[in-house]
Amino acid sequence: MQFRKILDTFDNIDSYTRRHGSLNTIAIYCRPDDYPNGYIGRLFYGTKPTNKIVVGSSLEEVRKKIPKGYIKFSRERYDVPSLVESWIY
C-alpha cells in the first residue's frame, strides 16, 4: 500500500502554492480503492497526486477541511467512479 500522510486539515498548504506557483487541486473520493472506509480528500500539485490526504466519515466532514478560496468543480462522466468532486485554487 502506498504511504499516506493523513492531515487534520489542508489549511497550511497555500504557502506551497505561493512559493512554487502551482495549481492546487483537492479531489474528494468516496471509498476509493486505497481507502475503502469512508471519504478522503487528496491533494494534487498541478496534475501530480501527493501523499497528503484528509479523511472523514462524510462528505461534509472532508469539505470542512478545505481552505477558503478553493472553487468546487463537479465530477465529469469520464472520472473514476469514486470521485465525488474537486476543489481548485
Secondary structure, 3 states (H helix, E strand, C coil): CCCCEECCCCCCCHHHHHHHCCCEEEEEEECCCCCCCCEEEEEEECCEEEEEEEEECCHHHHHCCCCCCCEEEECCCCCCCCEEEEEEC
